[in-house]
Amino acid sequence: MLTLSLEEFMVELNEGSIKNVGPTNKSATVKLFDVESAEAREFGDKRVKLVFEDEDGSEIQVSLFPDDVRKIVDDIEALEDESPVFE
């Protein structure tokens, strides 16, 4: 299940084209639940791309620098030691 929350978001649809309307203070939050597949792969010369997909084919891709990936790995290892999720 993919949820998408858009804040202060307005666009203009004119003859099939979408154009930003208003100030540039927009933000978005995306959440993907019930992930069925996840993978990591190279992205360009300096990044790692994480790709998550649910059963409906909704997909989220995240590009991170290696130091950020290592931080996530450390967080997961800490969870393995401390959280009942990994029991």
N, C-alpha and C positions, 0 to 999 in steps of 0.2 A: 504494500500500500504506500503510495507516494502522497505526501501532503506538501503543499506549497502555500506559504504565507507571504504576501507582498504588501509592503508598507508604503504609503504615499505614492501609489503607483497609478499613473494615468497615461494612456496612449491614445493617439488619434489614428483611426483607421480611415484611409482615404484612397479610394480606387485600388484596393488590395495592398496598399503599403501601410506599414505600421511606423508611426513616428512618436518619439518621446514628447510628452506635453508637460509643462511645468518645470519646477526646479529639479536639480540633480540630487535631491536628498532621499532617493529611493533605497530601500533595502529589501532583502528577501531571506527567508528561512526555508530550507528544504529538508524534509525528513523522509527516509525510506525504511519501512518496516517489513518484516518477513522476508529478509534477503535470502535468495536461493543460491546466488553465486557471488563470489568475491575473488578478485585477482589483483595482483600488483605487476606492473610492467614498466619498462623504461619509457620515458617521455622526453624527447629531445636529448640534449647532451648532459643536462644537469638535474633532471627531476625524475620522480617516480610517480606514475599514475596509478591510483587505486580506483577500481571499477566495481560497482555494486549493482546487482540486478535482482528484481523481485520476480515472482511467478507471472505477473502480468506483462513483463517486458519493460517496466519502468526502470530507468537506469540513472545512476549518479556517477560522475567521474570527478575525481579530486586529484589535482596535481600538487605534489609536495617536494620540497628540497629534502635531500637525504637526512639532514639533521632533524627535521620534523618527523620523518618516518621513524628514526631511531627513538625519539621521544615517545611516540605511540607504542613502539615495541616495548620500551621500558615500562610504560603504563600497564600494558597487558601482562607483562611478567609480574608486576606488583599485584595485579588482580588475581593471578593464578595462585600467588602465595597467601593472599588475604581474604579473598571473596568466596562466599559459598556458591557463587555462580559456577565455579570450576570444580566443584566437588563431584 
